[in-house]
Amino acid sequence: MDAKKVYEKNGVVKMLVKGTDSAMMNSVRRAIMNYVPVLAVEDVFIYENTSVLFDEFLAHRLGMVPLKSDAKGFKNGGKVKLTLEKEGPCTAYSKDLKSTDPKVEVAAKQIPLVKLEKGQKVKLEMDAVFEGGKQHSKWQPASVGYGEVPVLEIGRGCDLCGECVKNCAKHALEIKGKKVLMEDPLACDLCGKCKDVCANGALNLGFEKGSYLMTIDNYGSHETAGILGKALDSLAEKAAEFKKEVAKI
């Protein structure tokens, strides 16, 4: 198996993975979204809330705020206490959450929580707990997807009219010599427009066997490399446990 990072920007990482199959790719995807513990607000203790937002709504917003912690935080059940105290007129943002642990901070600081008018106030405490996404989506460290790497197949009927190149929204196709080539397979989103506009039906989209593009949209709780490492560790642990149980049969 070979894995290579081909893109990284604003928390989104794309990796080209070769020499594997869809079962392994889906196992990694599910492990990331289900078994990598991250911090999220679970219990909210509201001492004062005179805003227009109901207690339940405010607690829900707090639960979905991504929290960042160091690598030692990869442990289920651990707790960290946070506080929020604001008085209007102002808007309370996620950056206003204060952590009692200096190693824990808000990953996205500009999330609006509640707008407070003059005289309105919120005062509360929260327990943030380490859990995995299997329990609730607020504990998912990232959104993960994968797809097969496309391959362009050109038949004998191609007359190099160039319509497929003109109609490619991702500009992934080009004409070189007497051939239409896919210049950037990773840019192709398989919309099929190039195939539809080919009057001779000479173009088809296939897939490169054993090659996949995995996209990880990191919410900021941990570094992407750490998330991948923990996910792979969890798969290894489960495989070892399964092997142990099978041996008892």
Secondary structure by P-SEA (a helix, b strand, c coil): cbbbbccccccbbbbbbccccaaaaaaaaaaaaccbbbbbbcbbbbccccccccaaaaaaaaaabbbbbcccccccbbbbbbbbbbbccccccccccccccccccccccccccccccccccccbbbbbbbbccccccccccbbbbbbcbbbbbbccccccccccccccccccccccccccccccccccccccccccccccccbbbbbcccbbbbbbbccccccaaaaaaaaaaaaaaaaaaaaaaaaac
